[in-house]
C-alpha cells in the first residue's frame, strides 16, 4: 500500500497531532500519508521539517484540507504525490 489515509476530522487537538506523529516515523519507502483535516495542522509543520518529512497542503474548501506527507529523501513517494495533481 503506497497511500495511508489518516482522517482526523472530528478529533479535538492535540489528538490529530499525536496520531500523525505516531504514524509518520513508520513510513516505508514509497509510502505517503494523506491526512484529511478540517483545519491546517500548523503545529505539525515544524515537526515534519525537523524529522526530514515534506508536505503539500491542499485546501479543498473552507473546512477540508488534505495534507500529503512523505520522507524528503523518498523520490518514489514524492512522484506519487505529485501525480495526484
N, C-alpha and C positions, 0 to 999 in steps of 0.2 A: 504494500500500500504506500503510495507516494504522498497522498494528502491525508492529513489528520485534522479533523474538524473539532474545534473547541468552541462550543456555543455557550457563551456566558450571559446571554440575555436572562433577565430575571434574578441574577445573583447580585447581592449587595457587596460593595467594596468592604474589605480587601479580597474577597473570595476570587474574583476574576484574576487578579494579580497572582494570588497564591497558586491557583490552578495552572496558570501559564508558566510560572517559574518552576513548578514541579515537573511539568511535561517537557518543556523545551530542552533541558540538558540531555534528554533521552533520544533526541532526533538522530536518525541514522542517515547515512549518505543517500542522497536522492529524495529525502523526505522534507516536507514543509508543513507548517500549521496554517490553517485558515481559521482565524479567530473571529467569531461573529459576536459583535458587541453593540449595545445601544449607545455607546459613547467612545470617544478616543481614549485609549488607555495611556494617558500621559505619564503616569508613574512607571509604566513598563518600558518606555522608550530608552531611558538611560540604562536600565538593567540589560536590555538587549545589546546595546553598544558595548557595555563592559564585558559581556560574555561572548563576543565575537559573532553576533547574530545580526542579520539585516532584516528590514521590513519594508513593506509597501502598504500604506493605508489607503483604502478606497471608501469614500463616503457614498453610500447607496441612496440615503435620504437623511433627513434631519436626525433620526434616531436609529440608524442602522449603518454600522461600519464593518468592513471586512479588513482584517489585518493579516497579511500574509507574512510569515516569518520563516527564515531558513538560515543555515550556517553560512557565514560570509565566504568561506572557502569552498562552498559546495556549488560548483558551476552547473551541475545537473539540476539541482533543486531550483536554482535561480532561473534557469532556462524554462523549466516547467511553469514557474510563477509568471514569468514574462509572457509566456504563450497564452495565458488566460485572458489577457487584454484588459 
